[in-house]
Amino acid sequence: MAAAAAGLSWRRVSSFTGPVPRSRHGHRAVAIRELLIIFGGGNEGIADELHVYNTVTNQWFLPAVRGDIPPGCAAHGFVCDGTRILVFGGMVEYGRYSNDLYELQASRWLWKKVKPQAPSNGSPPCPRLGHSFSLYGNKCYLFGGLANESEDSNNNVPRYLNDFYELELQHGSGVVGWSIPVTKGILPSPRESHTAIVYCRKDVGSPKMYIFGGMCGCRLNDLWELDIETMTWSRPETKGTVPLPRSLHTANVIGNKMYVFGGWVPQSAGGEISAPDGEWKCTGSFSYLNLDTTEWIGLISDCQEDKSNLLPGPRAGHCAVAVGTRLYIWSGRDGYRKAWNNQVCCKDLWYLDTERPLAPSQVQLIRATTNSFQLKWDEVPTVEGYLLQLHADSPVPLVAGTPGTGAPETSVLSSQGGCSLHQSLQSMPSIPYAEMKVDHPSQTNNLIPNNVRVALSSSSKVEGKEKVAAPENKVTQETMKNHTDATEFKELNAPSLLPVCTSSSAQTSPNVAELHDLDKQSVNPDSSVTSTVSSTQTMVTPQAVKTESSSTNGAVVKDETSLTTFNSKSEAAETAYVTPSTRVSTGQTNDSHSSRAPQRLPAPVKTRDRRWYDVGIFKNNSAVVSQFYLLPEETLNINSKMEGADVPDYRLLKKQDLFPGTVYRFRVAAINGCGVGPFSKISEFKTCIPGFPGAPSTVKITKSVDCIHLSWEPPASPSGNILEYSAYLAIRSTQLQENPSQLVFMRIYCGLKTSCIVTAAQLSNAHVDYTSRPAIVFRISAKNERGYGPATQVRWLQDMKTSGSK
């Protein structure tokens, strides 16, 4: 099969919720982060609703739009600029076309009709359909389309266009006006239902617009290039097999490739279209143009018959949208019933991962106990799961401070996760700190069961994600996602790859705090936050000040007086490659239709013997780890792999519990339809030793006029009587100028109370940490008879104005 040979892994989404839009053709779609926004099109009438599909939660919803709501239209221009969408032209009823321009502010679902100025050197664009409307920078480029020469809408006299306009946009909202650029070279021939994309090579930097195909009495497959800087048209020479002439297809840019799918193509080789039905058809062909080399690569041929339902069926007038490196295709018409005189429309939604996912962020520690870790990492867009791996050192004692010692006034913290003393070395407790952050998943371990095969599909994503209230969803200018600081970790060169799986009981979920009110709101961190706060749930105002905090125990301790400061190293450095032992097989659920099983990438291996064990494959970006699986030597033998999958049968493997006082290294890789991507940099954490207090929890921050009130709850596991608490504030220091990766902490409180006041004078000396979002950093730790335990780190989020004034 051509698709399998090309390495394609199409997935059909069949498990979703919410009001599904009726099937149609001639609609348009754009993406705002994880949201697909679809407007217009028709099938037994033109649709005027705005539909939104959340690709993370697999949920359709109808936002409550307001303002100057446009009439329904089909074959219109539809572009996205940040969180605003522009709609131009299209057919509003049979034979009647539009040249109106509308703007949708998706952050408020507010429509507005805008009236651009007419060009100084000609007339504004006439009403049309089937034109291309492309955005680059602050300008939209309009080309071609089909106009009706007749004033009578019932008497359609088509005229193909090849006029070219430029629409200048105002920043944020509104437009300036139309202009007619003076171009060089020969204009493309008149056409409609073509595609136009804009691409800019990273190394050259000159943006180009590419027009492909379309209809002008016959279907076309010519390629045109416009250099936007010089406004010069040309016909680039291409290599490879050019796709058949077509119209009503789609073209999307992902990376340096223009992916072309579907459309109407001629039955005959000549491309001429005549009256008989058998002369033209819908196609499911799929190819891409390498925009750097202008070489066509065919992925699915026009004549390919797919009876296995592993590929999208033939269609035209569909929509295709790129979300990251994933391509979504929805609906479109797949034929014409002459007897009924109507189109036959598809109802299916498909996606294709075009590249392996990027490496996730380093694994971050939320909480540690004597025999478990609660971990998380930043989400990677459009993935189906994460492979978490662990490497264990032999057990070593955890140094958690000397009993009876006091806390120093200042210390140095590396943003890479280490901490060393700035002064008072002998009195400094070794404080492995815990980070409290916003947006943590729930207590659910999100572990995908590993039996004979691991099924990763759209349905598995739904089970692991939060449900979102549909009509109230809003798009914000700032996505509320985690950018968790690195906790105590050590980045190392990646050792060998071996498989793992964890069967761990649910731990207490992370304490979460977020302060939205600048003045006096008290935030009680929720101990059961279920998942990442998405951009569709939270409105962000410029005045908002928030806190991010997470409670994580355990850290790598270098000696009795300081935590280790670590520096980043590339995982690929000084590595060799071996054949991997694990592959994820798909196709076990109705949602997953794959023409091949994604495969694990070759794993970097250190020259010395060091093994990695699979902790598991997780649907979400969090895990509670208390065990891993020991992989016997014989499973490395390629002949011993299980039938249909390279994932070992964990039921046959021995489980290994985590040990107290032991250093464990973690790395994580994302999985999509193309397989397992590269691993993250390595993080290193240490389980706690019994007897030391846990980290304080449930941190609250209340802001008043001239100070803030910091409070917390005692550790859940005090391991005796708490003798005192210490609170620290990251402050500005000359050492930060010498080494920006190190933070300097000053003790601002020591006592038995579980609260303290941070004065304006202290805050005026605070350092604003920019390792993720700007934040002021606090640490709080508890001490018992054995000494200080791990600390809780709290990041109080600052807006740019606030942080700039610090």
Steps between C-alpha positions, in 0.01 A plus 500: 500500500636840403406658829677235699802522276510873552482451876157660542288432803160661449263489795125534480343673801175332590474570871401859567238696688292811447284621210664365184448730200312357207713378211571757231734625231636844417565576866823644637698436817793645695676401821556707812732291711315172563165626368367441148259776403268422208268741323264488204463247224183332394303187433129556443542864595792720604610466863535813711613348831849522642615158622804433719675169556743456788768260378617430856163407653342377174202723561286700259326813623309799370635824651250771583599755237379859500545825312469539122444133428563435130258304285593147412736471207692240305829498308607812690835629619584406860827588675618514860724768648571419864156473656312693235354353185421680175227387260480640148253439220346168407160388378217610727226342288488334162630741235558782751854563618642735762795734539431582865774474760434382856727469801450254785676562831514143623606605850148641541318325211418849376423561132553837337442612142795706382521736206849533355597799293486456124834479317638830373578350159183310421172350616461276804459126444173402339269237657642153445535143620774240476778755545813457711556720804844462663658671798863601542609752761243777521363449146254269331543412134191442286527326164249392239165336551175484309266796442146515362474740206122495510305733719235230523610245758285238331685550173858416594761623249833385642820700458831360620728754668874545537507838673731544796439713808678578824307573820693676777392416854513709813665346802258301712178611334380680192644551152659786313393437145543329164781567258588361158872415505708560190640160412769379262490193282194329354190465717358150546207429268147565631365228728286410798503224763879502500726509807753756617748469785785720626837355595823660616823301511687540825840535338394738221221694664323614183127417525340333200136437415423182304183454296410152384226363278144624475228515239467711187275302269742214556686392807858617547816368663737788437712645780564874533732685735480860617799656673319723749798730555559575131141429386629283217297212352676194359446135411743294706640185346403193695631148531304181555152411378263796498156415646210474256314822411250578774275752668327520837805335658685620809862604555664544841854586601664294774871557534642537150231293330176597328257211547234471227197281561192407299300708258326444166725339242432400140440139409681554172870572477446817301326681781215636287162492667187440299137425575503119542508386862793265457748769404585625854499373854598572859841378607665395823849553363757652731839648421733773612729753340835552670510879493877514538576268210169539304474123472162326495468183707191282456367337815162362390440464127189614316415149390549339840201307627474487877253243626653463844367830643853592601509811282268796447267433209491708180355847550495859377398827660617371837705692755852421615673666795849463646524487880869490566633217287163324488269538200122482555247437222123531545197438281480605132303346214590162362270480198192622322163326472359605168161347567464700821689804367697544822844447642597206718702625796738321734451519875840378614786674680856375444845604607853415394816556701754611243805490729607335821428721801758731650675411822299598809638723770701340775309295751411713800445388856168574665534287811735237633461253783729229627384264223323702231513808280220709361632637170388722217632660185372763261244383249605444140226598252316236299643188661330179602710408799838518669762236565665551839828329578701461815860418584592406855820548693577273792341621826686781671413688821310824467670786679223724625678727741664460836268490803501821691647717227338827408421637157733758345393844396589453133571220258555456131256306282578389148206528265617165371385354827806509721557705810825593671587726785578863459601538862471329841581163344501297817168633620315446174253209495502289189161592364376294211222723386156424375346708224131590516369581153165577345326267257587157632305193395298300745593214722430262216824347388390509136688180433406331177469127574764296326377160401599346171468831321481860612213672325540875459199663347268793506283329756789451738565872483142575598519277806808677626388857446265734680154577375448859389176691519421550138322827421694703754839410360711799413834547334746715689799697392711299744470125533485388861748217470773373726847632459624336812844590619751222526502351847788305642642316201818417324526504122721222375597343173235245414583142578352192339135448426311217661128464553300569846147511660375626831217375707480764765228597739359848477677753712371824636472728204706815491402810685406759247469874543420777259439860597289686246412807704770760532365647818371268769392160376611210717570182311456165664680251280272223393625153585302338222553710191413270215701616203672774311306824482459552129477823310134426437413518867678802641490864406829678560505869575812717485454586867492144624764392747512128572690253709635172380601251761556131537592280787791278412717309734836347449805633328851403412726590788870545444615522862379599844505870435387561145291378213672427173503761227455336163574616150321398185653245267374382168343157517654413168856573605744210496230247416477198279184351355350156539189337363208583731312229678157656522240608255147625562236325295172668420171389361340346808209742521246632257658842507839385390539422131863463415666365194804418711607485861708792625853399588738608769795703386849358543610566853818678593723277710793598715814306438489377859224259601202692627146377465170677458177334605152593384284651769205494263314669221280778634211681336563827683809690602521369855586179678521355848797267510547242775611203290664412174545176313822306477567400143682171454789478259321268263235758415771699329523225243303604194374142457327503837277799423130439531291452193361829366688725741841566645359608836590229752221321681537661841287229656796270454754735655594553861409823675757697690402745772686826546744513790533776761798731469568400142582718200284430196541654157197563279443585137182517296410483131175589328312261273284580199394319185855513365640323804709592802685828479834597654543483874514803725809604684556296812370599842632353822306469826554325829248319715477614859648336807249417776511729800526841335191722466318532173453824312244755616187507287189700408683829461285814491602847391286801591605838366430820690601858434853495640580131557396146427391233744658160446344199674526123474391174654733274700653203319270203457781284637678697774690191629498642849460847646554799272753724671489791258429616145721709276379710209733638233472760226706507182676836491703703255872445530824582322549124471198492272679736264798266495289186471134566405419130542547523878251653739597648835256441787467702819319368805205723582344294778593240763257385765222263603214689336366373167480849354707810456486853361718598205547874516515745212864566585580131464302475178683799356816291513339193342643345187256427217573159356448464123573129460136463396247774561623794710463418868624583849625183667447391862610187684358357821641204694433327831745371759462219752743330737698351211526824305343679208299309246427593139367845427195616313579751228234751402514713186286812527423593141553860395373679194758675281429843645527374855811297431660784314466725800661257739 
